[in-house]
Amino acid sequence: MDDAEDTAQGRGGGGLPPAFRAAVDALRAARPRPQVEVEPTPAPQRLAPYAYALEAVVVDGEQELADGRLVLLHDPAGHDAWQGTFRLVTLVRAELEPEMAADPLLPEVCWSWLTGALQARGLAYGEPSGTITRAGSHYFGGLAERPAASQIEIRASWTPREGLGGVPDTAAHLSSWCDLLAQVAGLPPAGPGDASVVTLPQRRGPQSR
């Protein structure tokens, strides 16, 4: 990955605050499970004075099962809505079998995956908010041969509690986010301790990298 100074965004130039740099360095040093490929991506510049973003894709051979984006925001002055100086914002997407997407409990289940992934690693967080969206596509005319497709989308944000030096454990939060991605993608649990985790069967379509 590039140096944090090159990929992290800050308003007004100058160096990065020490707490933000430490949080970004921890993200860059984290090593997710092999099926989740993570790399830095340009961060939004208007959400906070400082921002750093990662994008990820869950792969199985040549197929992409899910993708997402995680953005770390930092405001040294604090933010009333965040109740802290850091905020994590995410978008996660995956295709589902249409009958699974029709499950009326799907939004609640997906939200519980996010909170459960954080709790499973013992992470302290606050002010969670988000939306779960499911969409279906049906094809007609020249595209009529394509099977119907359904997609789940999770948009969420939460405040990671700060530790020593005012720095949250961003590496652990990234690992939890990768757990969420893998779960949405329908991958089996990463270890024997996760055997009770429930995943949804995914569409194994022709999509390739």
Summary of the structure (lengths in Angstrom):
residues: 209
radius of gyration: 17.9
end to end distance: 20.1
largest distance: 60.0
contacts: 632
relative contact order: 0.19
helix: 29%
strand: 37%
